[in-house]
Amino acid sequence: MPPVLGVSHSILGQPWRWRALAADARDGFGADDLVTQLLLARGAPREALDQHRLPSIRAFMPDPSIFRDMDRAAARLADAVQSGERVAVFGDYDVDGATSAALLILILRDLGIEARAYIPDRLLEGYGPSGEALVRLASEGASLIVTVDCGAQAFDALAAASAHPVDVVVVDHHKCAATLPIAHALVNPNRLDEDEGAAHGHLAAVGVCFLLAAALIRTLRARGFFAGRPEPRLIDHLDIVALGTVADVAQLRGLNRAFVAQGLKVMAQRRNPGLAALITASRLTRAPTCSDLGFALGPRINAGGRVGRADLGVRLLTTRDPDEARTIAEELDRLNEDRRMIEGDVQQAAEASAPNDRRVVVVAGDGWHPGVIGIVAGRLKEKLGRPAIVIAIDAHGIGKGSGRSIAGVDLGAAVLAAKEHGLLIAGGGHAMAAGLTIAADQVQAFAAFLEERLAAGIDRAMGDRALLVDAVLAPGGITPALVESLDVGGPYGMGWPAPRIAVGPARIIKSDIVGNGHVRAIVAGDDGRSFKAVAFRAADSALGQALLGAAPHRKLWLAGRAKIDDWGSRPAAELHLEDAAWAN
């Protein structure tokens, strides 16, 4: 298939191609049926277009019993509810962990159990459950501990807990080893022995928790528990599920997309006091969008675990007191500003030490704050187009690492293999992200291991790299009405990418640098109609330099995402640029 607009080598060195939508997929639909084209291009089957156009929980919800250990986990939780046991929920300190813990705590509260939340301190305890923490929870009276978004690799911790009178149920979504740790039940769609449930391996942990909550309610219903009391409304907590799903960069297909589509509707009603306060603290005056979950709300929840108190996120999402919610939300907003400053320092140091001759970027630094290494890894991955791992070495010579990958390269499996080869103290993750603990003197050997294991896959992924385009428009086509039409095919995110529009030919009327290295340009077509375009963090890139230095007579094709700019007196459309190519 020839490149879009003849662009075989753009300013950023890549060809432009139509998104994977074969010509025959267009047959039978009108040229103006843009949403249908978008759905087909993202893999929606022709026979299920209506289902994907308006994704609902009912349409995509599987029977929870298809997952291994799900019924056993639900039965144990039901026993705890009926017996009034003391339950502890052990979560991770990121958004998925916080929302997973909050979801179960809220459901158990609706069922008459006030469960205790335990979120480990990132700096003092590290990732996942420790034997010391689990044993302490048991000694303080918990007879049931549910670990959420962690536990699949906690062999030693769960073995320690097994020697005490406490049952542990693990609810996770990270890669599992062939052997599983000791637990009363381990629910994880990414278990290697999973059958039907493996089709849902893209769920975030909060999605798995939602399925467990559904199984719990069904189990209690069968036991007659609701004969004299109302059933909890799971649907009311979809705002929390949506937040955790998007913030964990889970693929927005199937059930995940339904979670987010319906969760945004619930969030717009601001029923959860903590989320309502967080929306206000984020200075959002409209109903949150999918993008807001990832870039406004999620980072603030994360800030507590990164540079503040790890339990703030769970406390915010589970409080019933609006005043407490406002106080916590404001604290998280302040911590998020602290996180940004720390992140900037680590990112600058990481970029300076990033190797140019490696397919996998592995950088390590003494004293780097471990709370921001995941964000910095993501920035490096985006800037360099390669998988990146950032490792913070502490005063004892132990490194905490976080990695982000590119499409087609399974970083979680590689980290797990490195652990099995004895290169890591601990490690795990999923295809696009991973975490690890490593001795400082093993960093170079680990980098070499990843290079050898992933080189071929990275070469294939980078060789296949192209900018995928959904539509081509004249400059006058960038309008609020267009954005509204495109939004009908959402929500968009990982695995269900937002539509990319190619626009032109157009001239740069004016360009300048704004904010933190963003390039802003006013663009006009031959008809004189103009719009604003923004290339984020692009001032030092080839794209940014081309925009800043374009001669008035030279014309460009521009590619990016059409968005609404609502800062002015009336909404206008703008283009968030991702690439450009010379048209003459």
Legacy VTK file of the C-alpha trace (Angstrom):
# vtk DataFile Version 3.0
C-alpha trace
ASCII
DATASET POLYDATA
POINTS 584 float
0.000 0.000 0.000
1.525 3.377 -0.988
2.289 5.821 1.828
-0.336 8.399 2.780
0.164 11.637 0.808
3.337 10.119 -0.607
5.148 10.608 2.716
7.735 7.836 2.847
10.208 9.733 5.034
8.776 12.420 7.292
10.642 15.041 9.294
10.881 12.444 12.069
12.103 9.832 9.596
9.065 7.602 9.283
6.559 6.719 6.558
2.898 7.609 6.887
0.534 4.722 6.308
-3.173 4.130 6.653
-4.110 2.448 9.905
-4.724 -1.273 9.482
-7.963 -0.863 7.579
-8.009 -2.883 4.383
-9.710 -1.395 1.374
-12.453 -4.029 1.461
-13.324 -2.986 5.021
-14.606 0.274 3.588
-17.035 -1.487 1.271
-20.668 -1.124 2.148
-20.298 2.080 4.133
-20.736 5.676 3.103
-17.708 7.894 2.811
-19.075 10.046 5.607
-19.459 7.136 8.064
-16.295 8.124 9.902
-17.058 6.382 13.193
-17.621 3.052 11.444
-14.264 3.435 9.703
-12.585 4.183 13.030
-14.141 1.173 14.748
-13.143 -1.211 11.961
-9.620 0.178 11.904
-9.270 -0.639 15.599
-10.338 -4.241 15.213
-14.059 -4.143 15.887
-15.742 -7.003 13.974
-18.308 -5.969 11.378
-20.966 -8.057 13.094
-20.343 -6.328 16.462
-20.118 -2.680 15.386
-23.103 -1.601 17.491
-21.637 -3.332 20.532
-18.350 -1.469 20.094
-19.999 1.832 19.190
-21.656 1.994 22.614
-19.572 -0.308 24.844
-21.532 -1.541 27.854
-20.573 -3.717 30.809
-23.357 -6.176 29.983
-22.051 -6.668 26.442
-18.446 -7.403 27.432
-18.636 -8.827 30.969
-17.459 -12.449 31.161
-18.670 -14.968 33.703
-16.186 -14.444 36.570
-16.104 -18.198 37.127
-14.023 -18.708 33.980
-10.952 -17.523 35.901
-9.010 -20.036 37.945
-9.517 -19.692 41.701
-12.196 -17.016 41.249
-14.978 -19.049 42.846
-12.656 -20.110 45.674
-11.672 -16.476 46.309
-15.303 -15.321 46.224
-16.361 -18.073 48.623
-13.616 -17.150 51.099
-14.607 -13.472 50.985
-18.263 -14.442 51.400
-17.346 -16.477 54.501
-15.557 -13.435 55.916
-18.565 -11.210 55.261
-21.040 -13.594 56.846
-18.812 -14.248 59.867
-17.841 -10.608 60.375
-14.130 -11.358 60.094
-11.371 -8.761 60.168
-10.158 -8.285 56.606
-7.076 -6.407 55.381
-6.558 -5.283 51.796
-2.881 -5.038 50.835
-2.430 -2.828 47.773
0.330 -1.431 45.632
1.207 2.272 45.884
0.353 3.223 42.288
-3.047 4.213 40.896
-4.051 0.684 39.926
-3.159 -0.538 43.411
-4.967 2.341 45.108
-8.135 1.968 43.035
-8.096 -1.831 43.423
-7.846 -1.547 47.202
-10.468 1.211 47.325
-12.923 -0.783 45.210
-12.790 -3.828 47.482
-12.939 -1.707 50.641
-16.035 0.117 49.377
-17.781 -3.106 48.352
-16.964 -4.784 51.672
-18.213 -1.660 53.474
-21.505 -1.988 51.593
-21.612 -5.582 52.850
-21.030 -4.626 56.478
-17.256 -5.160 56.732
-14.912 -2.219 57.402
-11.738 -3.615 55.857
-8.318 -2.212 56.694
-6.158 -0.836 53.888
-2.408 -1.428 53.926
-0.230 0.269 51.314
3.540 -0.315 51.675
5.910 2.627 51.781
7.820 2.715 48.489
11.075 3.851 50.109
11.014 1.692 53.245
9.256 -1.480 52.098
9.531 -1.547 48.322
7.064 -3.189 45.947
4.647 -5.910 46.925
3.844 -7.751 50.127
6.608 -8.594 52.579
6.440 -11.480 55.013
6.907 -9.056 57.874
3.910 -6.956 56.835
1.608 -9.935 56.250
2.543 -11.536 59.569
2.020 -8.227 61.367
-1.450 -7.846 59.860
-2.272 -11.373 61.012
-0.959 -10.689 64.518
-3.138 -7.587 64.683
-6.240 -9.662 64.058
-6.734 -10.044 60.320
-7.937 -13.529 59.441
-8.121 -12.749 55.729
-5.712 -10.637 53.667
-6.449 -9.783 50.041
-3.448 -8.543 48.051
-4.388 -6.443 45.036
-2.160 -5.473 42.091
0.648 -7.458 43.721
1.432 -10.902 45.107
1.873 -13.009 41.968
5.640 -13.140 42.598
5.606 -12.849 46.426
6.863 -16.383 47.128
8.751 -15.666 50.354
6.135 -13.321 51.801
3.248 -15.701 51.195
5.259 -18.631 52.525
5.871 -16.657 55.728
2.159 -15.860 56.028
1.202 -19.513 55.533
2.762 -20.371 58.889
0.186 -18.170 60.646
-3.591 -18.424 61.079
-4.473 -16.160 58.187
-5.701 -16.831 54.654
-4.290 -14.806 51.764
-6.170 -14.242 48.518
-4.052 -12.788 45.702
-5.719 -10.629 43.030
-3.165 -9.559 40.444
-2.575 -9.111 36.723
1.219 -9.179 36.458
3.172 -11.947 34.751
3.242 -15.221 36.674
5.983 -17.835 36.892
5.310 -21.481 36.114
5.160 -22.135 39.866
2.726 -20.111 41.927
3.237 -18.862 45.488
1.288 -20.336 48.399
-2.118 -18.714 48.714
-5.683 -19.651 49.558
-6.571 -18.446 46.056
-4.666 -16.650 43.305
-6.814 -14.864 40.738
-4.818 -13.574 37.790
-5.748 -13.733 34.092
-2.022 -13.974 33.336
-1.502 -17.254 35.173
0.283 -19.619 32.814
-2.345 -22.292 33.503
-5.260 -19.964 32.768
-7.678 -21.149 30.083
-10.636 -18.967 29.073
-9.555 -16.217 31.433
-6.329 -15.673 29.497
-8.333 -13.734 26.906
-8.688 -11.037 29.562
-4.987 -10.717 30.325
-5.129 -7.034 29.368
-7.240 -6.171 32.425
-5.736 -3.901 35.035
-5.830 -5.231 38.581
-8.819 -3.007 39.349
-10.711 -4.748 36.543
-9.922 -8.149 38.041
-11.112 -6.808 41.424
-14.376 -5.721 39.799
-14.902 -9.279 38.555
-14.109 -10.644 42.021
-16.614 -8.220 43.553
-19.243 -9.449 41.079
-18.445 -13.060 41.979
-18.655 -12.220 45.695
-22.067 -10.611 45.345
-23.297 -13.569 43.287
-22.040 -16.008 45.927
-23.728 -14.105 48.746
-26.938 -13.894 46.716
-26.947 -17.673 46.303
-26.520 -18.031 50.083
-29.554 -15.811 50.742
-27.485 -13.003 52.260
-29.563 -10.301 50.580
-32.924 -11.572 51.747
-33.243 -8.620 54.113
-30.779 -6.074 52.759
-30.063 -4.400 49.400
-27.322 -5.608 47.108
-24.382 -3.257 46.536
-24.506 -1.438 43.210
-21.215 -2.320 41.547
-22.030 0.054 38.725
-21.700 3.003 41.140
-17.972 2.304 41.514
-17.102 2.229 37.826
-15.525 5.682 38.169
-12.778 4.111 40.297
-12.402 1.207 37.858
-12.054 3.604 34.931
-9.387 5.646 36.725
-7.253 2.623 37.576
-7.620 1.127 34.102
-6.508 4.251 32.256
-3.769 5.204 34.710
-2.249 1.727 34.436
-2.133 2.149 30.633
-4.200 -1.006 30.156
-5.378 -1.702 26.623
-8.772 -0.108 26.040
-10.410 -2.967 24.228
-13.280 -5.209 25.150
-14.247 -5.005 28.810
-11.658 -2.325 29.606
-13.202 0.022 27.075
-16.628 -0.597 28.589
-15.216 0.094 32.060
-13.899 3.454 30.919
-16.898 4.467 28.789
-19.347 3.766 31.597
-17.000 4.878 34.366
-16.655 8.344 32.856
-20.443 8.699 32.998
-20.420 7.818 36.704
-17.484 10.161 37.356
-19.320 13.059 35.738
-21.967 12.738 38.487
-19.253 13.188 41.172
-20.784 10.594 43.499
-17.464 9.634 45.103
-16.468 12.455 47.506
-12.759 11.818 47.023
-12.890 11.839 43.245
-15.086 14.934 43.289
-12.493 16.716 45.450
-9.653 15.511 43.226
-11.408 16.835 40.116
-11.725 20.212 41.804
-8.070 20.155 42.932
-7.081 19.355 39.347
-8.863 22.532 38.249
-11.202 20.696 35.888
-14.438 22.592 35.378
-16.042 20.124 32.965
-16.731 16.404 33.118
-13.418 14.488 33.056
-12.329 12.814 29.827
-10.245 9.708 29.328
-7.193 11.907 28.841
-7.870 13.625 32.179
-7.727 10.274 33.965
-4.230 9.660 32.661
-2.778 13.159 32.829
-4.640 15.019 35.601
-6.253 12.678 38.117
-3.938 9.663 37.915
-0.684 11.561 38.554
-2.152 13.169 41.655
-3.207 9.805 43.103
0.255 8.520 42.236
1.964 11.434 43.950
1.122 10.115 47.411
2.971 6.862 46.769
5.838 8.531 44.917
6.895 11.384 47.162
4.442 11.464 50.063
2.364 9.113 52.187
1.538 5.922 50.341
-1.991 5.517 51.715
-3.325 8.932 50.679
-4.834 7.651 47.434
-6.846 4.898 49.115
-7.930 7.223 51.896
-9.132 9.770 49.351
-11.132 7.249 47.340
-12.788 5.635 50.372
-13.604 8.603 52.593
-17.218 9.594 53.107
-16.316 13.012 54.542
-16.195 15.819 51.928
-13.982 17.949 54.178
-11.440 15.159 54.599
-11.614 14.516 50.860
-10.843 18.154 50.095
-7.896 18.173 52.507
-6.376 14.999 51.027
-6.962 16.135 47.443
-5.203 19.438 48.103
-2.296 17.594 49.729
-2.001 15.276 46.709
-2.043 18.282 44.400
0.851 19.812 46.362
2.764 16.524 46.360
2.245 16.285 42.618
4.012 19.623 42.172
6.901 18.305 44.303
6.962 15.190 42.144
7.282 17.273 38.976
10.369 19.060 40.259
12.022 15.825 41.398
11.110 14.172 38.106
12.746 16.980 36.106
16.062 16.550 37.915
16.107 12.768 37.454
15.043 13.023 33.828
17.858 15.435 33.013
20.420 13.124 34.605
18.936 10.018 32.953
18.957 11.572 29.490
22.586 12.620 29.934
23.631 9.059 30.743
21.438 7.232 28.198
23.566 5.093 25.825
23.219 5.698 22.095
24.450 2.255 21.031
21.919 0.063 22.857
18.507 -1.065 21.729
17.360 -1.220 25.356
18.129 1.940 27.306
19.227 1.023 30.842
20.357 3.924 33.020
21.155 3.966 36.738
22.023 6.718 39.188
22.980 7.004 42.824
20.413 8.849 44.903
17.758 9.154 42.208
14.298 9.275 43.766
12.668 5.859 43.201
9.239 7.460 43.174
9.684 9.047 39.755
11.706 6.446 37.854
8.645 4.981 36.120
7.633 8.371 34.767
11.193 9.080 33.623
11.395 5.662 31.949
8.257 6.515 30.015
9.709 9.854 28.945
12.926 8.192 27.742
10.980 5.559 25.857
8.932 8.209 24.074
11.939 10.385 23.250
14.263 7.601 22.074
11.697 5.186 20.620
13.240 2.250 22.503
12.408 0.317 25.681
13.855 2.136 28.685
14.638 1.116 32.265
15.599 3.661 34.926
17.243 2.407 38.130
17.642 4.354 41.367
20.590 3.094 43.452
20.338 3.617 47.207
23.079 4.059 49.812
23.276 0.285 50.318
23.995 -0.463 46.672
20.498 -1.771 45.921
18.660 -0.463 42.889
14.935 -0.068 42.357
14.124 -0.052 38.662
11.120 0.700 36.504
10.806 0.106 32.773
8.524 0.986 29.882
8.424 -0.794 26.540
7.379 -0.207 22.951
4.599 -2.052 21.126
5.615 -5.556 20.164
8.319 -5.977 22.828
7.349 -7.874 26.009
9.438 -6.239 28.707
7.710 -7.975 31.623
8.605 -11.428 30.307
12.225 -10.335 29.778
12.504 -9.004 33.329
11.029 -12.237 34.686
13.586 -14.220 32.657
16.394 -12.041 34.049
15.189 -12.817 37.552
15.190 -16.542 36.799
18.790 -16.172 35.526
19.819 -14.760 38.892
20.438 -11.212 37.684
17.705 -9.634 39.797
16.713 -9.741 43.434
13.076 -9.341 42.392
11.196 -8.407 39.260
8.055 -8.748 37.200
5.474 -6.832 35.241
3.559 -7.036 31.992
4.316 -6.453 28.323
4.524 -2.660 28.415
5.866 -2.036 31.933
8.004 -3.760 34.537
9.580 -3.206 37.922
12.666 -4.737 39.486
15.138 -4.787 42.351
18.809 -5.281 41.506
22.255 -5.120 43.100
24.243 -2.197 41.673
27.063 -4.478 40.495
24.592 -6.441 38.318
23.266 -3.505 36.297
25.653 -3.916 33.371
25.109 -7.669 33.184
21.344 -7.083 33.280
21.590 -4.524 30.469
23.591 -6.986 28.367
21.034 -9.725 29.046
18.148 -7.541 27.892
20.083 -6.431 24.822
20.651 -10.016 23.714
17.149 -11.210 24.530
15.178 -8.311 23.035
17.381 -7.088 20.160
15.630 -9.014 17.398
12.156 -8.055 18.593
13.108 -4.399 18.919
14.619 -4.384 15.423
11.384 -5.811 14.035
9.256 -3.327 15.975
11.367 -0.356 14.912
11.609 -1.591 11.334
7.839 -1.744 11.151
7.528 1.743 12.613
5.204 4.023 10.727
2.849 6.838 11.577
-0.649 5.445 11.160
-3.211 7.872 9.764
-7.005 7.626 9.911
-8.068 10.556 7.718
-6.724 13.383 5.539
-8.289 16.833 5.727
-7.835 20.340 4.394
-6.873 22.881 7.086
-10.431 24.186 7.198
-11.603 20.750 8.344
-10.089 21.144 11.812
-13.258 22.210 13.619
-15.011 21.485 16.935
-17.609 19.505 14.972
-14.872 17.213 13.672
-13.579 16.585 17.197
-17.096 15.769 18.387
-17.519 13.290 15.534
-14.207 11.585 16.309
-15.028 11.342 20.007
-18.016 9.113 19.231
-15.573 6.295 18.462
-13.941 6.598 21.906
-12.952 6.293 24.614
-9.434 6.135 23.210
-6.241 4.996 24.860
-3.710 2.185 24.819
-4.837 -0.468 22.339
-7.639 1.750 21.014
-5.665 4.724 19.698
-7.151 8.154 19.236
-7.686 9.064 15.553
-4.709 10.622 13.843
-5.450 13.236 11.171
-3.169 14.400 8.380
-3.796 18.042 7.413
-2.507 20.215 4.631
-0.898 21.476 2.635
-0.389 24.399 4.979
2.060 27.188 5.798
3.397 28.201 9.205
2.205 31.767 9.798
3.747 32.095 13.237
5.588 29.801 15.643
7.134 30.123 19.079
8.171 28.154 22.174
5.774 28.091 25.122
5.776 26.371 28.490
8.206 23.528 29.032
9.676 23.306 25.539
6.382 23.121 23.655
6.241 24.540 20.114
3.087 26.443 19.207
2.274 27.339 15.609
-0.474 29.124 13.724
-1.115 27.230 10.513
-3.029 28.355 7.418
-4.152 26.637 4.245
-4.440 27.991 0.730
-7.980 29.105 1.504
-6.673 31.324 4.297
-8.387 29.364 7.048
-6.116 28.831 10.021
-5.871 26.868 13.250
-3.465 26.389 16.135
-1.072 23.434 16.302
1.046 22.380 19.297
4.009 20.001 19.373
4.594 19.095 23.017
8.162 18.957 24.383
9.403 19.312 20.803
11.541 22.451 20.934
14.798 20.492 20.650
13.497 17.870 18.209
13.649 17.826 14.422
9.902 18.444 14.349
10.123 21.472 16.615
13.048 22.948 14.720
11.217 22.525 11.411
8.177 24.355 12.767
10.258 27.165 14.218
12.389 27.596 11.108
9.862 27.023 8.322
10.018 29.672 5.607
6.652 31.375 4.946
6.445 30.025 1.395
7.174 26.377 2.287
4.206 24.109 2.744
3.852 21.187 5.146
1.666 18.199 5.733
0.921 17.982 9.464
-0.187 14.902 11.389
-1.611 14.645 14.885
-4.717 14.490 17.047
-7.533 17.000 16.772
-8.542 18.366 20.185
-10.816 21.019 21.640
-9.123 24.142 22.984
-11.626 25.554 25.476
-9.453 28.257 27.014
-10.911 31.066 24.927
-14.313 32.714 24.946
-15.630 29.932 22.738
-14.270 26.440 21.994
-11.935 26.060 19.034
-10.204 23.058 17.513
-6.440 22.613 17.508
-4.022 19.925 16.339
-1.637 18.231 18.751
1.246 17.517 16.398
3.137 14.223 16.224
4.917 14.571 12.899
5.170 16.663 9.734
6.465 16.346 6.196
7.408 18.897 3.547
4.781 19.248 0.864
6.995 21.164 -1.588
LINES 1 585
584 0 1 2 3 4 5 6 7 8 9 10 11 12 13 14 15 16 17 18 19 20 21 22 23 24 25 26 27 28 29 30 31 32 33 34 35 36 37 38 39 40 41 42 43 44 45 46 47 48 49 50 51 52 53 54 55 56 57 58 59 60 61 62 63 64 65 66 67 68 69 70 71 72 73 74 75 76 77 78 79 80 81 82 83 84 85 86 87 88 89 90 91 92 93 94 95 96 97 98 99 100 101 102 103 104 105 106 107 108 109 110 111 112 113 114 115 116 117 118 119 120 121 122 123 124 125 126 127 128 129 130 131 132 133 134 135 136 137 138 139 140 141 142 143 144 145 146 147 148 149 150 151 152 153 154 155 156 157 158 159 160 161 162 163 164 165 166 167 168 169 170 171 172 173 174 175 176 177 178 179 180 181 182 183 184 185 186 187 188 189 190 191 192 193 194 195 196 197 198 199 200 201 202 203 204 205 206 207 208 209 210 211 212 213 214 215 216 217 218 219 220 221 222 223 224 225 226 227 228 229 230 231 232 233 234 235 236 237 238 239 240 241 242 243 244 245 246 247 248 249 250 251 252 253 254 255 256 257 258 259 260 261 262 263 264 265 266 267 268 269 270 271 272 273 274 275 276 277 278 279 280 281 282 283 284 285 286 287 288 289 290 291 292 293 294 295 296 297 298 299 300 301 302 303 304 305 306 307 308 309 310 311 312 313 314 315 316 317 318 319 320 321 322 323 324 325 326 327 328 329 330 331 332 333 334 335 336 337 338 339 340 341 342 343 344 345 346 347 348 349 350 351 352 353 354 355 356 357 358 359 360 361 362 363 364 365 366 367 368 369 370 371 372 373 374 375 376 377 378 379 380 381 382 383 384 385 386 387 388 389 390 391 392 393 394 395 396 397 398 399 400 401 402 403 404 405 406 407 408 409 410 411 412 413 414 415 416 417 418 419 420 421 422 423 424 425 426 427 428 429 430 431 432 433 434 435 436 437 438 439 440 441 442 443 444 445 446 447 448 449 450 451 452 453 454 455 456 457 458 459 460 461 462 463 464 465 466 467 468 469 470 471 472 473 474 475 476 477 478 479 480 481 482 483 484 485 486 487 488 489 490 491 492 493 494 495 496 497 498 499 500 501 502 503 504 505 506 507 508 509 510 511 512 513 514 515 516 517 518 519 520 521 522 523 524 525 526 527 528 529 530 531 532 533 534 535 536 537 538 539 540 541 542 543 544 545 546 547 548 549 550 551 552 553 554 555 556 557 558 559 560 561 562 563 564 565 566 567 568 569 570 571 572 573 574 575 576 577 578 579 580 581 582 583
